[in-house]
């Protein structure tokens, strides 16, 4: 559920949106369709994810076509590997939206030896995603692929949120 101040922001965005299809939805009072539109990806606007599992990091190819390297990980010092294990201790996921997590990644995979730059690139790529149009409204930061924004609201807006915004 959105906070009262977020509802005010959503209302302003709904009333200011100039996309022709959205204007038609607004004119027709199609609140469900407006919510669906707001839940679509915001083209070119990236945010930090709040949860990425170790399994995703080590098994998937990122949206930037990067991959995890076990040899690069194995080549790290014992202290760096222990730091990596501690990041996931008990939770099996990390929160890349936190600056201290991104700093930890940079520290663990520091330097230029042993494929460290590629590991950092992969980890940071795995930690970002496109925001929805609604999430973009509440995000802070640049929102580029190189410098993702931090979400102020995560998830989908519902038809009730749109109705609430249009009927203060």
Secondary structure by P-SEA (a helix, b strand, c coil): cccaaaaaaaaaaaaacccaaaaaaaaacaaaaaaaaaacccccbbbbbccccaaaaaccccccbbbbbaaaaaaccaaaaaaaaaaaccccccccccaaaaaaaaaaacccccaaaaaaaaaaaaabbbbcaaaaaaccccccccbbbbbcccccccaaaaaaaacc
